[in-house]
């Protein structure tokens, strides 16, 4: 989870020396500014629209609404709203009683993001042209120049000109070494280009300028995490938390790193701490459940997933996770209830059907399992996929050898994943038949695939009571 923002725009709002078109609207403008500072884009729009209706030339309200529309449109991928934001920004520029460089920033930012959404470089080209006109203007301050250079760099980056963008980020930093957004964007560009050491050096330079800024340490940690350099990632996230112990994003990121590195106990602590700081995080609640599930705490994990379901009953992934938690805990009734809800909400979620069939078979509900298996049985042999073959095996229609022979050998990744699932379901059948030794051997083979992301691998770990 990377934390970033259009920092140049945020700085511009606080630094702009606004004229005051209508003092009667000052309270609303202040409310809009506060909403902007916390990223409440819709709140900004709601606060400024009545002002603009009363006074179409209120350049402050237009600037704020334009900026907020662009930010919200980027999140919602809404090209029409970006255009509305650009129109507001252009109007703010035209009606301002004195020229204001910072009014151009949302306009440039909007044109760049229009290029990203519509994949048309012409919009970003306009942004570059406007920036070229602004930079030589007399009276432009170093801070304003760095903001314009930053926006021009973003425009060039959107046109797939990374080297030119890096040059502009460097130029922005040359005139304003405290322009943190340029450091972050420059590091991102290096990361995208897989120039990881250059990205690390960029973060190091940013840390030198901003030794107390947790954002820099957090984003450095994300880079290390993606490189699977987990120890360095942990150190970076821990440094961010030393600067700000209430930085829930860094807690979540460190927790995820612990989890990926095979240390779920530490992960559980960080996810729980993140949720204490910010309870409204369903993704973190899910990660907390996962960290508990891999430790064998299936009941606690199920409660975590059920908390998500209570808030969002239509969250298919939460029902999937809850179903597996119950299944691994041998609560087959609870498992089948959740698995059935998954297919009711998403009929395309066929991956759950082998688990539905086997859960029903283990519960002695063969008639219901037969109903689910009917379509797999009806398919011609050359029409069947891996899901069909697993279902047929769990129903007893094919042998373990026949299932293993159906593993797709065209791709090593797929082959390993399917072999993990084959070994697991073969072991489940053997266990149900009282062949405990043979079952244990196949569970062992499933674990040896190291496909930890698969439910079959996790099921084998529960069967052998080998938890992380």
C-alpha positions as a Markdown table, in Angstrom:
| # | Residue | x | y | z |
|---|---|---|---|---|
| 1 | Unk | 0.0 | 0.0 | 0.0 |
| 2 | Unk | 1.8 | 3.1 | -1.3 |
| 3 | Unk | 0.8 | 6.4 | 0.1 |
| 4 | Unk | 1.1 | 9.3 | -2.3 |
| 5 | Unk | -0.7 | 12.5 | -3.2 |
| 6 | Unk | -0.5 | 15.4 | -5.6 |
| 7 | Unk | 1.7 | 17.2 | -3.1 |
| 8 | Unk | 2.4 | 20.1 | -5.4 |
| 9 | Unk | -1.3 | 20.9 | -5.5 |
| 10 | Unk | -1.7 | 20.7 | -1.8 |
| 11 | Unk | 1.2 | 23.0 | -1.2 |
| 12 | Unk | -0.1 | 25.4 | -3.8 |
| 13 | Unk | -3.5 | 25.7 | -2.0 |
| 14 | Unk | -1.9 | 26.7 | 1.2 |
| 15 | Unk | 0.7 | 29.0 | -0.4 |
| 16 | Unk | -1.5 | 30.9 | -2.8 |
| 17 | Unk | -2.2 | 34.5 | -1.8 |
| 18 | Unk | -5.8 | 34.6 | -2.8 |
| 19 | Unk | -7.8 | 37.7 | -3.6 |
| 20 | Unk | -11.2 | 37.8 | -1.8 |
| 21 | Unk | -14.0 | 38.1 | -4.4 |
| 22 | Unk | -16.8 | 38.0 | -1.8 |
| 23 | Unk | -16.2 | 38.1 | 1.9 |
| 24 | Unk | -19.7 | 36.7 | 2.5 |
| 25 | Unk | -18.5 | 33.3 | 1.2 |
| 26 | Unk | -15.3 | 33.2 | 3.3 |
| 27 | Unk | -16.6 | 30.6 | 5.7 |
| 28 | Unk | -17.6 | 28.2 | 2.9 |
| 29 | Unk | -14.2 | 28.7 | 1.2 |
| 30 | Unk | -12.5 | 27.9 | 4.5 |
| 31 | Unk | -14.6 | 24.7 | 4.8 |
| 32 | Unk | -13.7 | 23.8 | 1.3 |
| 33 | Unk | -10.0 | 24.3 | 2.0 |
| 34 | Unk | -10.2 | 22.1 | 5.1 |
| 35 | Unk | -12.0 | 19.4 | 3.2 |
| 36 | Unk | -9.2 | 19.6 | 0.5 |
| 37 | Unk | -6.5 | 19.3 | 3.1 |
| 38 | Unk | -7.9 | 15.9 | 4.3 |
| 39 | Unk | -8.6 | 14.6 | 0.7 |
| 40 | Unk | -12.4 | 14.9 | 1.0 |
| 41 | Unk | -12.9 | 15.8 | -2.6 |
| 42 | Unk | -16.7 | 15.5 | -2.7 |
| 43 | Unk | -16.8 | 17.7 | 0.4 |
| 44 | Unk | -14.8 | 20.4 | -1.5 |
| 45 | Unk | -17.2 | 20.2 | -4.5 |
| 46 | Unk | -20.2 | 20.4 | -2.2 |
| 47 | Unk | -18.9 | 23.4 | -0.4 |
| 48 | Unk | -17.8 | 25.4 | -3.5 |
| 49 | Unk | -20.7 | 24.8 | -5.9 |
| 50 | Unk | -23.1 | 27.1 | -4.0 |
| 51 | Unk | -20.5 | 29.8 | -4.0 |
| 52 | Unk | -20.0 | 29.5 | -7.7 |
| 53 | Unk | -23.7 | 29.5 | -8.3 |
| 54 | Unk | -23.9 | 32.8 | -6.4 |
| 55 | Unk | -20.8 | 34.2 | -8.0 |
| 56 | Unk | -19.6 | 32.6 | -11.2 |
| 57 | Unk | -16.3 | 34.6 | -11.0 |
| 58 | Unk | -15.2 | 33.5 | -7.5 |
| 59 | Unk | -11.7 | 32.4 | -8.6 |
| 60 | Unk | -10.9 | 30.8 | -5.2 |
| 61 | Unk | -14.0 | 28.5 | -5.3 |
| 62 | Unk | -13.3 | 27.7 | -8.9 |
| 63 | Unk | -9.7 | 26.8 | -8.2 |
| 64 | Unk | -10.7 | 24.6 | -5.3 |
| 65 | Unk | -13.6 | 22.9 | -7.1 |
| 66 | Unk | -11.5 | 22.3 | -10.2 |
| 67 | Unk | -8.7 | 20.7 | -8.2 |
| 68 | Unk | -11.1 | 18.5 | -6.2 |
| 69 | Unk | -12.9 | 17.4 | -9.4 |
| 70 | Unk | -9.6 | 16.4 | -11.0 |
| 71 | Unk | -8.5 | 14.5 | -7.8 |
| 72 | Unk | -11.9 | 12.7 | -7.5 |
| 73 | Unk | -12.0 | 11.9 | -11.2 |
| 74 | Unk | -8.6 | 10.2 | -11.1 |
| 75 | Unk | -9.9 | 7.9 | -8.4 |
| 76 | Unk | -13.1 | 7.1 | -10.3 |
| 77 | Unk | -11.4 | 7.1 | -13.7 |
| 78 | Unk | -14.0 | 9.6 | -14.9 |
| 79 | Unk | -12.8 | 11.5 | -18.0 |
| 80 | Unk | -15.9 | 13.8 | -18.1 |
| 81 | Unk | -15.3 | 14.9 | -14.5 |
| 82 | Unk | -11.6 | 15.7 | -15.3 |
| 83 | Unk | -12.8 | 17.9 | -18.1 |
| 84 | Unk | -15.2 | 19.7 | -15.7 |
| 85 | Unk | -12.2 | 20.2 | -13.4 |
| 86 | Unk | -10.1 | 21.6 | -16.2 |
| 87 | Unk | -12.9 | 23.9 | -17.2 |
| 88 | Unk | -13.0 | 25.2 | -13.6 |
| 89 | Unk | -9.3 | 25.7 | -13.5 |
| 90 | Unk | -9.2 | 27.6 | -16.8 |
| 91 | Unk | -12.1 | 29.8 | -15.6 |
| 92 | Unk | -10.3 | 30.5 | -12.3 |
| 93 | Unk | -7.2 | 31.6 | -14.3 |
| 94 | Unk | -9.3 | 33.9 | -16.6 |
| 95 | Unk | -11.3 | 35.6 | -13.9 |
| 96 | Unk | -8.5 | 36.2 | -11.4 |
| 97 | Unk | -7.9 | 39.9 | -10.9 |
| 98 | Unk | -4.1 | 39.3 | -10.8 |
| 99 | Unk | -2.1 | 36.5 | -12.5 |
| 100 | Unk | -1.7 | 33.5 | -10.2 |
| 101 | Unk | 0.8 | 30.8 | -11.2 |
| 102 | Unk | -0.6 | 28.2 | -8.9 |
| 103 | Unk | -4.0 | 28.3 | -10.6 |
| 104 | Unk | -2.3 | 26.6 | -13.6 |
| 105 | Unk | -1.3 | 23.6 | -11.6 |
| 106 | Unk | -4.7 | 21.8 | -11.5 |
| 107 | Unk | -5.1 | 22.6 | -15.2 |
| 108 | Unk | -1.7 | 21.0 | -16.0 |
| 109 | Unk | -2.4 | 18.1 | -13.7 |
| 110 | Unk | -5.9 | 17.5 | -15.3 |
| 111 | Unk | -4.5 | 17.5 | -18.8 |
| 112 | Unk | -1.9 | 15.0 | -17.9 |
| 113 | Unk | -4.4 | 12.6 | -16.3 |
| 114 | Unk | -6.7 | 13.0 | -19.2 |
| 115 | Unk | -3.9 | 11.6 | -21.3 |
| 116 | Unk | -3.5 | 8.6 | -18.9 |
| 117 | Unk | -7.3 | 7.9 | -18.9 |
| 118 | Unk | -7.9 | 8.3 | -22.6 |
| 119 | Unk | -4.4 | 7.3 | -23.9 |
| 120 | Unk | -4.1 | 10.4 | -26.0 |
| 121 | Unk | -0.8 | 12.2 | -25.7 |
| 122 | Unk | -2.3 | 15.4 | -27.2 |
| 123 | Unk | -3.6 | 16.4 | -23.8 |
| 124 | Unk | -0.3 | 16.1 | -22.1 |
| 125 | Unk | 1.4 | 17.9 | -25.0 |
| 126 | Unk | -0.9 | 20.9 | -24.3 |
| 127 | Unk | 0.3 | 20.8 | -20.6 |
| 128 | Unk | 3.9 | 20.8 | -21.7 |
| 129 | Unk | 3.3 | 23.8 | -23.9 |
| 130 | Unk | 1.6 | 25.8 | -21.2 |
| 131 | Unk | 4.4 | 24.9 | -18.7 |
| 132 | Unk | 6.9 | 26.0 | -21.3 |
| 133 | Unk | 5.2 | 29.4 | -21.4 |
| 134 | Unk | 5.0 | 29.8 | -17.6 |
| 135 | Unk | 8.6 | 29.0 | -16.8 |
| 136 | Unk | 10.3 | 32.1 | -18.3 |
| 137 | Unk | 7.7 | 34.5 | -16.9 |
| 138 | Unk | 9.2 | 37.3 | -14.9 |
| 139 | Unk | 8.4 | 37.2 | -11.2 |
| 140 | Unk | 8.0 | 33.4 | -11.0 |
| 141 | Unk | 9.4 | 32.2 | -7.6 |
| 142 | Unk | 11.5 | 29.1 | -7.1 |
| 143 | Unk | 8.6 | 27.3 | -5.4 |
| 144 | Unk | 6.3 | 28.1 | -8.3 |
| 145 | Unk | 9.0 | 27.1 | -10.8 |
| 146 | Unk | 9.5 | 23.8 | -9.1 |
| 147 | Unk | 5.8 | 23.1 | -9.1 |
| 148 | Unk | 5.5 | 23.9 | -12.8 |
| 149 | Unk | 8.6 | 21.7 | -13.6 |
| 150 | Unk | 7.0 | 18.9 | -11.6 |
| 151 | Unk | 3.8 | 19.1 | -13.5 |
| 152 | Unk | 5.7 | 19.2 | -16.8 |
| 153 | Unk | 7.6 | 16.1 | -15.7 |
| 154 | Unk | 4.4 | 14.3 | -15.0 |
| 155 | Unk | 3.1 | 15.3 | -18.5 |
| 156 | Unk | 6.2 | 14.0 | -20.1 |
| 157 | Unk | 6.0 | 10.8 | -18.1 |
| 158 | Unk | 2.4 | 10.2 | -19.3 |
| 159 | Unk | 3.7 | 10.5 | -22.9 |
| 160 | Unk | 6.2 | 7.7 | -22.1 |
| 161 | Unk | 9.2 | 10.1 | -22.1 |
| 162 | Unk | 10.9 | 8.9 | -18.8 |
| 163 | Unk | 14.3 | 10.4 | -19.4 |
| 164 | Unk | 12.8 | 13.8 | -20.1 |
| 165 | Unk | 10.6 | 13.5 | -17.1 |
| 166 | Unk | 13.6 | 12.6 | -14.9 |
| 167 | Unk | 15.4 | 15.7 | -16.2 |
| 168 | Unk | 12.4 | 17.9 | -15.2 |
| 169 | Unk | 12.2 | 16.3 | -11.7 |
| 170 | Unk | 15.9 | 17.0 | -11.3 |
| 171 | Unk | 15.4 | 20.6 | -12.5 |
| 172 | Unk | 12.6 | 21.1 | -10.0 |
| 173 | Unk | 14.8 | 19.8 | -7.2 |
| 174 | Unk | 17.7 | 22.0 | -8.3 |
| 175 | Unk | 15.6 | 25.1 | -7.8 |
| 176 | Unk | 13.7 | 23.7 | -4.8 |
| 177 | Unk | 15.5 | 20.9 | -2.9 |
| 178 | Unk | 12.5 | 20.6 | -0.6 |
| 179 | Unk | 10.1 | 19.6 | -3.4 |
| 180 | Unk | 9.2 | 16.2 | -1.9 |
| 181 | Unk | 6.7 | 15.2 | -4.7 |
| 182 | Unk | 9.6 | 15.3 | -7.3 |
| 183 | Unk | 11.6 | 12.8 | -5.2 |
| 184 | Unk | 8.6 | 10.5 | -4.9 |
| 185 | Unk | 7.7 | 10.7 | -8.6 |
| 186 | Unk | 11.3 | 10.3 | -9.7 |
| 187 | Unk | 11.7 | 7.2 | -7.6 |
| 188 | Unk | 8.4 | 5.8 | -9.0 |
| 189 | Unk | 9.7 | 6.3 | -12.6 |
| 190 | Unk | 12.9 | 4.5 | -11.8 |
| 191 | Unk | 10.9 | 1.7 | -10.2 |
| 192 | Unk | 8.7 | 1.3 | -13.3 |
| 193 | Unk | 11.9 | 1.2 | -15.4 |
| 194 | Unk | 13.2 | -1.5 | -13.1 |
| 195 | Unk | 16.1 | 0.7 | -12.2 |
| 196 | Unk | 15.8 | -0.3 | -8.6 |
| 197 | Unk | 19.1 | 0.9 | -7.3 |
| 198 | Unk | 18.5 | 4.4 | -8.8 |
| 199 | Unk | 15.1 | 4.4 | -7.1 |
| 200 | Unk | 16.8 | 3.5 | -3.8 |
| 201 | Unk | 19.3 | 6.3 | -4.2 |
| 202 | Unk | 16.5 | 8.7 | -4.9 |
| 203 | Unk | 14.8 | 7.7 | -1.7 |
| 204 | Unk | 18.1 | 8.1 | 0.1 |
| 205 | Unk | 18.4 | 11.7 | -1.2 |
| 206 | Unk | 14.9 | 12.4 | -0.1 |
| 207 | Unk | 15.6 | 11.0 | 3.4 |
| 208 | Unk | 18.6 | 13.3 | 3.6 |
| 209 | Unk | 16.3 | 16.3 | 2.9 |
| 210 | Unk | 13.4 | 15.0 | 4.9 |
| 211 | Unk | 14.7 | 12.9 | 7.7 |
| 212 | Unk | 11.5 | 13.3 | 9.7 |
| 213 | Unk | 9.1 | 12.5 | 6.9 |
| 214 | Unk | 7.5 | 9.0 | 7.3 |
| 215 | Unk | 6.1 | 9.0 | 3.8 |
| 216 | Unk | 9.6 | 8.6 | 2.3 |
| 217 | Unk | 10.5 | 5.7 | 4.5 |
| 218 | Unk | 7.1 | 4.1 | 3.8 |
| 219 | Unk | 7.6 | 4.3 | 0.0 |
| 220 | Unk | 11.1 | 3.0 | 0.3 |
| 221 | Unk | 9.8 | 0.1 | 2.2 |
| 222 | Unk | 7.3 | -0.6 | -0.5 |
| 223 | Unk | 10.1 | -0.8 | -3.0 |
| 224 | Unk | 12.1 | -3.3 | -0.9 |
| 225 | Unk | 8.9 | -5.3 | -0.3 |
| 226 | Unk | 8.3 | -5.6 | -4.1 |
| 227 | Unk | 11.9 | -6.7 | -4.5 |
| 228 | Unk | 11.3 | -9.3 | -1.8 |
| 229 | Unk | 14.1 | -7.7 | 0.3 |
| 230 | Unk | 11.9 | -8.2 | 3.4 |
| 231 | Unk | 14.4 | -7.3 | 6.1 |
| 232 | Unk | 15.2 | -4.0 | 4.5 |
| 233 | Unk | 11.5 | -3.3 | 4.0 |
| 234 | Unk | 10.8 | -4.0 | 7.7 |
| 235 | Unk | 13.6 | -1.6 | 8.6 |
| 236 | Unk | 12.1 | 1.1 | 6.4 |
| 237 | Unk | 8.6 | 0.7 | 7.7 |
| 238 | Unk | 9.8 | 0.6 | 11.2 |
| 239 | Unk | 11.7 | 3.9 | 10.6 |
| 240 | Unk | 8.4 | 5.4 | 9.3 |
| 241 | Unk | 6.7 | 4.3 | 12.5 |
| 242 | Unk | 9.4 | 5.8 | 14.6 |
| 243 | Unk | 8.7 | 9.2 | 13.0 |
| 244 | Unk | 4.9 | 8.7 | 13.3 |
| 245 | Unk | 3.7 | 5.8 | 15.6 |
| 246 | Unk | 0.1 | 6.4 | 14.4 |
| 247 | Unk | 1.0 | 5.9 | 10.7 |
| 248 | Unk | -1.5 | 3.1 | 10.0 |
| 249 | Unk | -0.4 | 2.7 | 6.4 |
| 250 | Unk | 3.1 | 1.9 | 7.5 |
| 251 | Unk | 1.7 | -0.6 | 10.1 |
| 252 | Unk | -0.3 | -2.3 | 7.4 |
| 253 | Unk | 2.7 | -2.4 | 5.0 |
| 254 | Unk | 5.0 | -3.8 | 7.7 |
| 255 | Unk | 2.4 | -6.4 | 8.6 |
| 256 | Unk | 2.0 | -7.5 | 5.0 |
| 257 | Unk | 5.8 | -7.8 | 4.8 |
| 258 | Unk | 5.9 | -9.9 | 7.9 |
| 259 | Unk | 3.2 | -12.1 | 6.4 |
| 260 | Unk | 5.0 | -12.5 | 3.0 |
| 261 | Unk | 8.2 | -13.3 | 4.9 |
| 262 | Unk | 6.6 | -16.1 | 6.8 |
| 263 | Unk | 6.2 | -14.4 | 10.2 |
| 264 | Unk | 2.4 | -14.2 | 10.7 |
| 265 | Unk | 2.6 | -13.6 | 14.5 |
| 266 | Unk | 4.3 | -10.2 | 13.9 |
| 267 | Unk | 1.9 | -9.6 | 11.0 |
| 268 | Unk | -1.1 | -10.2 | 13.2 |
| 269 | Unk | 0.1 | -7.6 | 15.7 |
| 270 | Unk | 0.7 | -4.9 | 13.1 |
| 271 | Unk | -2.7 | -5.5 | 11.3 |
| 272 | Unk | -4.5 | -5.3 | 14.7 |
| 273 | Unk | -2.6 | -2.1 | 15.6 |
| 274 | Unk | -3.5 | -0.6 | 12.2 |
| 275 | Unk | -7.2 | -1.4 | 12.7 |
| 276 | Unk | -7.1 | 0.2 | 16.2 |
| 277 | Unk | -5.9 | 3.4 | 14.6 |
| 278 | Unk | -8.3 | 3.2 | 11.6 |
| 279 | Unk | -11.1 | 0.6 | 12.1 |
| 280 | Unk | -12.7 | 1.2 | 8.7 |
| 281 | Unk | -10.2 | -0.9 | 6.7 |
| 282 | Unk | -11.8 | -4.0 | 5.3 |
| 283 | Unk | -8.7 | -5.0 | 3.4 |
| 284 | Unk | -6.6 | -4.9 | 6.6 |
| 285 | Unk | -9.3 | -6.8 | 8.4 |
| 286 | Unk | -9.0 | -9.5 | 5.7 |
| 287 | Unk | -5.2 | -9.5 | 6.1 |
| 288 | Unk | -5.6 | -9.9 | 9.9 |
| 289 | Unk | -7.9 | -12.9 | 9.2 |
| 290 | Unk | -5.3 | -14.4 | 6.9 |
| 291 | Unk | -2.5 | -13.9 | 9.4 |
| 292 | Unk | -4.5 | -15.8 | 11.9 |
| 293 | Unk | -5.7 | -18.5 | 9.5 |
| 294 | Unk | -2.1 | -19.4 | 8.6 |
| 295 | Unk | -1.3 | -19.8 | 12.3 |
| 296 | Unk | -4.2 | -22.3 | 12.7 |
| 297 | Unk | -6.5 | -19.8 | 14.4 |
| 298 | Unk | -9.4 | -20.6 | 12.1 |
| 299 | Unk | -12.2 | -19.4 | 14.5 |
| 300 | Unk | -10.6 | -16.0 | 15.0 |
| 301 | Unk | -10.0 | -15.7 | 11.3 |
| 302 | Unk | -13.6 | -16.6 | 10.5 |
| 303 | Unk | -14.7 | -13.8 | 12.9 |
| 304 | Unk | -12.5 | -11.3 | 11.0 |
| 305 | Unk | -14.0 | -12.3 | 7.7 |
| 306 | Unk | -17.5 | -12.2 | 9.2 |
| 307 | Unk | -16.9 | -8.6 | 10.4 |
| 308 | Unk | -16.3 | -7.6 | 6.8 |
| 309 | Unk | -19.4 | -9.4 | 5.7 |
| 310 | Unk | -21.5 | -7.6 | 8.3 |
| 311 | Unk | -20.4 | -4.3 | 6.9 |
| 312 | Unk | -20.5 | -5.4 | 3.2 |
| 313 | Unk | -22.7 | -8.5 | 2.8 |
| 314 | Unk | -22.0 | -8.6 | -1.0 |
| 315 | Unk | -18.2 | -8.9 | -0.5 |
| 316 | Unk | -17.6 | -12.1 | -2.4 |
| 317 | Unk | -14.0 | -12.4 | -1.4 |
| 318 | Unk | -14.9 | -12.2 | 2.3 |
| 319 | Unk | -17.4 | -15.0 | 1.9 |
| 320 | Unk | -14.8 | -17.1 | 0.1 |
| 321 | Unk | -12.3 | -16.5 | 3.0 |
| 322 | Unk | -14.9 | -17.2 | 5.6 |
| 323 | Unk | -15.9 | -20.4 | 3.9 |
| 324 | Unk | -12.3 | -21.7 | 3.8 |
| 325 | Unk | -11.8 | -20.7 | 7.5 |
| 326 | Unk | -14.8 | -22.9 | 8.4 |
| 327 | Unk | -13.7 | -25.7 | 6.1 |
| 328 | Unk | -10.1 | -25.8 | 7.5 |
| 329 | Unk | -11.7 | -26.0 | 11.0 |
| 330 | Unk | -13.9 | -28.9 | 9.8 |
| 331 | Unk | -17.0 | -26.9 | 10.3 |
| 332 | Unk | -18.5 | -28.1 | 7.0 |
| 333 | Unk | -21.9 | -26.7 | 7.6 |
| 334 | Unk | -20.5 | -23.2 | 8.0 |
| 335 | Unk | -18.2 | -23.7 | 5.0 |
| 336 | Unk | -21.0 | -24.9 | 2.6 |
| 337 | Unk | -23.2 | -21.9 | 3.7 |
| 338 | Unk | -20.4 | -19.5 | 2.7 |
| 339 | Unk | -19.4 | -21.4 | -0.5 |
| 340 | Unk | -23.1 | -21.4 | -1.6 |
| 341 | Unk | -23.4 | -17.7 | -1.0 |
| 342 | Unk | -20.3 | -17.1 | -3.2 |
| 343 | Unk | -21.9 | -18.9 | -6.2 |
| 344 | Unk | -25.2 | -17.2 | -5.6 |
| 345 | Unk | -23.6 | -13.8 | -5.7 |
| 346 | Unk | -21.2 | -14.6 | -8.6 |
| 347 | Unk | -22.2 | -17.4 | -10.9 |
| 348 | Unk | -18.9 | -17.2 | -12.7 |
| 349 | Unk | -16.9 | -18.2 | -9.5 |
| 350 | Unk | -16.6 | -21.8 | -10.7 |
| 351 | Unk | -13.3 | -22.2 | -8.8 |
| 352 | Unk | -15.4 | -22.7 | -5.6 |
| 353 | Unk | -17.4 | -25.7 | -7.0 |
| 354 | Unk | -14.9 | -28.5 | -6.3 |
| 355 | Unk | -14.8 | -27.3 | -2.7 |
| 356 | Unk | -18.6 | -27.2 | -2.6 |
| 357 | Unk | -18.8 | -30.7 | -3.9 |
| 358 | Unk | -16.2 | -32.1 | -1.6 |
| 359 | Unk | -17.6 | -30.3 | 1.5 |
| 360 | Unk | -21.1 | -31.8 | 0.7 |
| 361 | Unk | -19.6 | -35.3 | 0.2 |
| 362 | Unk | -17.8 | -35.0 | 3.5 |
| 363 | Unk | -21.0 | -34.0 | 5.1 |
| 364 | Unk | -22.9 | -37.0 | 3.7 |
| 365 | Unk | -25.0 | -34.8 | 1.3 |
| 366 | Unk | -24.2 | -36.7 | -1.9 |
| 367 | Unk | -27.5 | -35.8 | -3.6 |
| 368 | Unk | -26.7 | -32.1 | -3.4 |
| 369 | Unk | -23.1 | -32.7 | -4.6 |
| 370 | Unk | -24.5 | -34.7 | -7.5 |
| 371 | Unk | -26.6 | -31.7 | -8.5 |
| 372 | Unk | -23.5 | -29.4 | -8.7 |
| 373 | Unk | -21.4 | -32.1 | -10.5 |
| 374 | Unk | -24.1 | -32.5 | -13.2 |
| 375 | Unk | -22.7 | -29.9 | -15.6 |
| 376 | Unk | -19.2 | -31.4 | -15.3 |
| 377 | Unk | -20.5 | -34.8 | -16.1 |
| 378 | Unk | -22.5 | -33.5 | -19.0 |
| 379 | Unk | -19.5 | -31.9 | -20.7 |
| 380 | Unk | -17.7 | -34.0 | -23.4 |
| 381 | Unk | -14.3 | -35.1 | -22.5 |
| 382 | Unk | -12.5 | -32.5 | -24.7 |
| 383 | Unk | -14.7 | -29.7 | -23.2 |
| 384 | Unk | -13.7 | -30.3 | -19.6 |
| 385 | Unk | -11.3 | -28.1 | -17.8 |
| 386 | Unk | -9.3 | -28.6 | -14.6 |
| 387 | Unk | -12.3 | -27.7 | -12.4 |
| 388 | Unk | -14.4 | -30.3 | -14.1 |
| 389 | Unk | -11.8 | -33.0 | -13.6 |
| 390 | Unk | -11.4 | -32.2 | -9.9 |
| 391 | Unk | -15.2 | -32.3 | -9.4 |
| 392 | Unk | -15.4 | -35.7 | -11.2 |
| 393 | Unk | -12.6 | -37.0 | -9.0 |
| 394 | Unk | -14.3 | -35.9 | -5.8 |
| 395 | Unk | -17.5 | -37.6 | -7.0 |
| 396 | Unk | -15.5 | -40.9 | -7.6 |
| 397 | Unk | -16.0 | -40.8 | -11.4 |
| 398 | Unk | -12.2 | -41.0 | -12.1 |
| 399 | Unk | -9.2 | -42.4 | -10.3 |
| 400 | Unk | -6.4 | -40.5 | -8.6 |
| 401 | Unk | -4.1 | -41.6 | -11.5 |
| 402 | Unk | -6.6 | -40.1 | -14.1 |
| 403 | Unk | -6.8 | -36.9 | -12.2 |
| 404 | Unk | -3.0 | -36.6 | -12.0 |
| 405 | Unk | -2.8 | -37.2 | -15.8 |
| 406 | Unk | -5.1 | -34.3 | -16.4 |
| 407 | Unk | -2.6 | -31.8 | -14.9 |
| 408 | Unk | -1.7 | -29.1 | -17.5 |
| 409 | Unk | 2.0 | -29.6 | -18.3 |
| 410 | Unk | 2.2 | -26.7 | -20.8 |
| 411 | Unk | 3.1 | -24.1 | -18.2 |
| 412 | Unk | 5.3 | -24.9 | -15.1 |
| 413 | Unk | 3.4 | -22.5 | -12.9 |
| 414 | Unk | 0.0 | -24.0 | -13.8 |
| 415 | Unk | 1.4 | -27.5 | -13.5 |
| 416 | Unk | 2.7 | -27.0 | -10.0 |
| 417 | Unk | -0.5 | -25.3 | -8.9 |
| 418 | Unk | -2.7 | -28.1 | -10.3 |
| 419 | Unk | -0.5 | -30.8 | -8.9 |
| 420 | Unk | -0.8 | -29.2 | -5.4 |
| 421 | Unk | -4.6 | -29.3 | -5.8 |
| 422 | Unk | -4.5 | -32.9 | -7.1 |
| 423 | Unk | -2.4 | -34.1 | -4.3 |
| 424 | Unk | -4.6 | -32.4 | -1.8 |
| 425 | Unk | -7.9 | -33.8 | -3.0 |
| 426 | Unk | -6.4 | -37.3 | -3.5 |
| 427 | Unk | -5.2 | -37.1 | 0.2 |
| 428 | Unk | -8.7 | -36.0 | 1.2 |
| 429 | Unk | -10.3 | -39.0 | -0.5 |
| 430 | Unk | -7.7 | -41.3 | 1.1 |
| 431 | Unk | -8.3 | -39.9 | 4.5 |
| 432 | Unk | -12.1 | -40.4 | 4.1 |
| 433 | Unk | -11.4 | -44.0 | 3.2 |
| 434 | Unk | -9.2 | -44.5 | 6.3 |
| 435 | Unk | -6.0 | -44.7 | 4.3 |
| 436 | Unk | -4.2 | -42.3 | 6.7 |
| 437 | Unk | -0.6 | -43.1 | 5.8 |
| 438 | Unk | -1.3 | -42.6 | 2.1 |
| 439 | Unk | -3.2 | -39.4 | 2.8 |
| 440 | Unk | -0.3 | -38.1 | 4.9 |
| 441 | Unk | 2.1 | -38.7 | 2.0 |
| 442 | Unk | -0.1 | -36.8 | -0.5 |
| 443 | Unk | -0.6 | -33.9 | 1.9 |
| 444 | Unk | 3.2 | -33.8 | 2.2 |
| 445 | Unk | 3.5 | -33.7 | -1.6 |
| 446 | Unk | 1.0 | -30.8 | -1.7 |
| 447 | Unk | 3.1 | -28.8 | 0.8 |
| 448 | Unk | 6.3 | -29.5 | -1.2 |
| 449 | Unk | 4.9 | -27.5 | -4.1 |
| 450 | Unk | 5.3 | -24.4 | -1.9 |
| 451 | Unk | 2.2 | -22.9 | -3.4 |
| 452 | Unk | 1.3 | -21.1 | -0.2 |
| 453 | Unk | -1.3 | -18.9 | -1.9 |
| 454 | Unk | -3.5 | -21.9 | -2.7 |
| 455 | Unk | -6.3 | -23.1 | -0.5 |
| 456 | Unk | -5.2 | -26.6 | -1.2 |
| 457 | Unk | -1.7 | -25.9 | 0.2 |
| 458 | Unk | -3.3 | -24.3 | 3.3 |
| 459 | Unk | -5.7 | -27.2 | 3.6 |
| 460 | Unk | -2.7 | -29.6 | 3.6 |
| 461 | Unk | -1.0 | -27.5 | 6.3 |
| 462 | Unk | -4.1 | -27.9 | 8.5 |
| 463 | Unk | -4.3 | -31.6 | 7.8 |
| 464 | Unk | -0.7 | -32.1 | 9.0 |
| 465 | Unk | -1.0 | -29.4 | 11.7 |
| 466 | Unk | 2.0 | -27.5 | 10.3 |
| 467 | Unk | 1.3 | -23.9 | 10.7 |
| 468 | Unk | 3.6 | -20.9 | 10.1 |
